[in-house]
Amino acid sequence: MANARILQQGTIHCFPAGLRDEGGEIVNAEISAVLYDGERLLLASDKPVPGDERSAVFALPLTPQGPDDTRLEYFTTQRLQQAVKYEDFALTTDGRHVLAATGFDRIDDESHALNDYNHLLIWPLGEPEAVQVVDPDPRDGVEGSLELRRKLDAAIGFPYYKIEGLAAVPGDRGDGLLLFGVREQGNAHDDFAYVSRVVGAHYQITDNGNIEFVDALREHFSFVPHDQAGVRFECGLSSLEYDPYHARLYLLTSFEVEEGGEERIGGYLWEMSLEEFRDGEIPRLVTTPEGAPLEFEHKAEGLAVLDRERLFVAYDNDRNLKLGSVDERDERHACEAPYTILGLE
């Protein structure tokens, strides 16, 4: 069983304090995706960040002292500003391209009004201005990964679902296997169950730097976190991350429940080898060095491998401002996102 300990915690200023949206509401940092490229952290919020000079996708250096938000850079390419509700990032298996997925949790069958929620994007590492849409509708001028949405519909099999995980792992066809993590599924946005399912298909990188799928999207894995020993609350999958140093897959699950009239948020981390993943085995719950379940006190939604021994966890607490052990302050500012750096043992 894998052990991990907290090395560092803190908050990241994601945009200016007091920033308001068009309706006059305070903008809240809700970081749901994170990736590390060897020098910088790439993060994304699942809520828009207003301003032509800003976007929900941004990068900042990771120093020995932690993330340096004084050198934060927004990715302002129009296509990156346009997509809404980012949920996870991944690197292609060759490490040369970044992939970003939105939630795919809403669509308007009568118009294209909600297409921005249905995007899988790809760009060369370090070149976000070259971003492309993956698997778009074949009709010209229609934005969004609408062909991919149809494939997700068939593979997931429910009218409503939410994608919150994305990972590219080595496969036996093409350039790898692209995995999508399903957190919610059901009849509608107010009639669903939390799940931890993984669907995917093999892919290859095209000559123009996009992705095409080389087989059908299908279910590859599923498990029930709250059936496992040490898990106290019903969870849904909130991130996938491939660890190339150890050829294993991490699964992040989070919960948001009411207990005794109070909101409880948090999460758990799981790990398994690729062979175990392919065999459908139950992943191992990551524990503290003392052997207790590692239960996050915040809603863990983003996970990145930093190196052979460290992981970065980003939290999306929605409107919950409590900081807990992350900081000496009682509450964060709305513009701040809490994070944790874990050391693997």
N, C-alpha and C positions, 0 to 999 in steps of 0.2 A: 504494500500500500504506500502511495506517495505521500510525503510530508512536505509542508511548506510553512514558512514563518514570515511574519511581516517585517520587512526591512525598512520601509519608509512609507509615510502617508502625508497627504497634504491636499491642497486645492489648486486648481488652475483657473486664472481669470480668462474667460473665453471671449469676452467683449466688454466694452466700457460699462461701468456700474451705472444703473439707472436707465439703460437703453430701453426704449418703448417701441412697440409695434404700431402699425397704422391705426389700430383701434385705441391707442393710448395705454395699453396694458404693458406692465413690466415684462420684458423678455426673460425667460428662465433657461438656464443652461441644462440641457438634458442629453448628456453624452451617451451615445448608444453604440458607437463604433470606434475602434482604435487599431492602429497598425504601426509597427516599427520598421523603418527601412535601414537600420544600422547606424543612423545618425539622428534622425528626427522621428518624433511621434506624429502620426497623422490621425486626427480625430474628427468626428462628425456628430452633430446634434440631430435628434429626430424631430426637432422643431426648427423652422426657419430662423435665421439671424438677419434682421432687416438692415438695409443700407447697400447702395451700389458697390461700396468698397469692401463689403463683407460677404460671407456666405456661411452656410452651416458646415462647411468642410474647411479645415485649417490645419496647419502644421506648426510645430515648435521644436527647438532642439531639446534633447535629453542630455543633461550634464550630470556629473557625479553628485551634484547637489539636488538633482531632480529636474522636472520639466521647467524650462525657462520661458515663461509666458511674456517676458519683456521683448522677445523676438518672435512673437506669433505672426504667422503669415496666412491670410485668407486666400483660398482658391476661388477666384472670381470669374473663371470662364463661365459663359452664360449657361451652358448645359449643366454644370455643377451647381449653379445657383438655382436652376429651375427645378431639379429633382427634389422631392419632398419626402421626409420621414426616412432618413438614412438609418439603417439598422446594423450593418456589419461591413467590414473590409476583409479582403484577403489578397495575398500575393499569389500569382500563378506559380506553378511548381518550379519553373526555371528562375523565379525571383525577378523577372524583368518587367512584369506588368502588375498594376494595381487594379483590383476589382472592388466595386462598391455596390451594395444592394440596398434598395429601399424596402419597405414593409410589404408591398403588394396586398395590403389589407383593405383596399377599397377600389372600386371601378364603377364608372357610370356607363351602362350598356347603351344608353340613348345618345351619348355625346362623348367628347374627349375631355370633359371638364376635370376628371380625376386621373388622367394619364400620368401626371407627375409623381404619383404614388407608386408607379409600376416601372421601375428602372433597374436594370443591371448595367453598370457603366464600366468601361475599361480604359486605361491610359498607360503609356510607358512610364516606368518608375522615374519620378523627377520631372515629368512633362505633363502636368495636368491640363495644359492648354490643348493637348492633343486627344482629349477625351472623346470616346465614341460610345454609342448605345449598342448594347448586345441584343441580338435577336429581335430587332424591331418589327413592327407591322410592315408587310411588304409594300404597302401603299405609300407613295411619296408624300412627304410633308406631315405625316402623322407621327408625333413624338411618343416615345415610350417603348419598353420591351414587351410589346403586346403579344407577339408570337410566343415568347417565353411564358407569359401569363397563361396562355392556353395550355401549354405543356405542364405548368404547375397545377392548373385545374385538374387535368387528367390524372396526374401522379398522386395528388393529395386527396382528391375525391370528395371534397366538401365545398358548399357554396361560399363559405367564408373561411379565411385563414390569414395568418400573419407570419411572414418570414422574418426571423431575427438572427439567423446564423448563416455564415458563408465561409467556406474553406475549399482550397484546391489541394488535393493529395495525389501522390503517385497512383497511376492506374495501369491496367494492362492494355489499354487502347489509347490512341491519340497522344496528347501531351499531358494527360492526367484526368482525374475525376473531380468534377466540380460539385460540391455538396451545398445544399440549402437546408438550414435548420428551421423547422416549423415549431412555433411557440403556441399558437392558438388555432383551433379548428372547430367548425360547427356550422349552424344554419345561418347565423348573422352575427354582427358585431356585439350584440347584446344577448346572444344565445350560443355560447361556445364552451369548450373545455380546454384547460391548459394541457399541452402535450410536449413531448420531447421526441420528435420524429426527424429523420434526415432523409431527404430525397436528393437525387442527383443523376448526372449523366457524364459520360466521357466527353472531352472537348479537345479541340486543337486550335492553335493560334494560326490565323490566316496570314496571307502575305501582306495585307494592309494593317496588321496588328489588332484585329478583332478576334472574337471567339466564334466558333461554330461547333455545335454539338454533333457527335458522331454516332450516338445511339439514343435510345428513348430515355426520357426522364422517368425514374421509378423510385420506389422506396428502397433504401439501403439499410436503415437501422431505426430502431425504436426502443425506448425503455421508459419506465415509470419511476422517476426519482423518489417520490414520496412513499414508494413501497420498500425502499431500502433502509437498512438500519442506520440510525443516526440523523435521519432527515425528519424535521419536525413539522414542515409545512408543505402544502401542495405547491409544486413548482412547474414552471414551463421553461423550455430551452431559450436562452438569451444570447448565446454566442457560440461559435465554433472556431477553433484555432488549431492549425497543423504545426507541430513542432518538428522541423527538419533535423534538428540536432539529435533527437532520440527516436525519430520515426514513429511518433505517437500523436494521437488526437486528444485535444482538450475540449470538454463540453462545459459550458457555463450555464447554470440554471438559476433562476431567481423567483422570488415569491413576493406577493403583495396581498396580504390578507387582513382581516379584522379579527382581533382576539380580545374578548372582554370590552368591546366597544372602542378599542384602540387599533390604529393602523400599525401593522407589522410589515416591515420590508427587510429583504436580505437575499442571500443566495448561497450557492454551493458550487464547488469546482470538482470536476471528474476527469479521469484520464484513462486511456487505454491504448494499446498498440494497434497499428493498422490491421494486423492479423486478427486481433480480437474484434475489432470493428467489423471486419469482413465476415467473421464467424457469428456475429450477432450476440456476443457476450455482454454481460452487464459491466459497465465501466466501474472503476474503483473511485470511491469518494476520497478526495484529498483531505488529509487530516493535519492537525497541528503536530509539532514535534513530540508532544505528550501523548499523541494518539487519539485525541478528541476530534470529532468532525470540525473541519474548518468552515464555520458559518459566518458569512459576511454580514456586517450590521447595516449595510446599505444595499440597494438594489443593483447588483452586479450585472452590467449589460455589455461591456466591452472588454476584450481580452487580447493581449499581444505578447508574443514571445520576444524577450529582449536579447537573450543569449542562452547559453547552455544551462544557466543556473537561476535565471530571473524571469518573472512574469509581471506584466503591467495590467492592472484591473481598473477600469473606468466605471463610474456609477451614474445611473440615471434615476434620480430619486423623485422625478416629476416635481411636484410643488412642495415636497417635504424638504425643509431647510435645515433639519437637525444635522449636526456634524459628528456627534458621538466622540469616539476616540481619535478621529482624524485630526482634530485641531482643539486647542484649548478654548476657543470660542464656542458658544452654545449653538450658534446658527451661522450658516454660510450666507453670503450675498447671492442674489438670484443669478448674477453673472458668473458665479464660481461653480466648478465641477470637482467633486472629491475624487481622489484616486488612491490606490495602494500599489506598492511594489513588493512582490513576494520573492523570497529566496527558496529554491527547491532543495530538499535534503534527501 
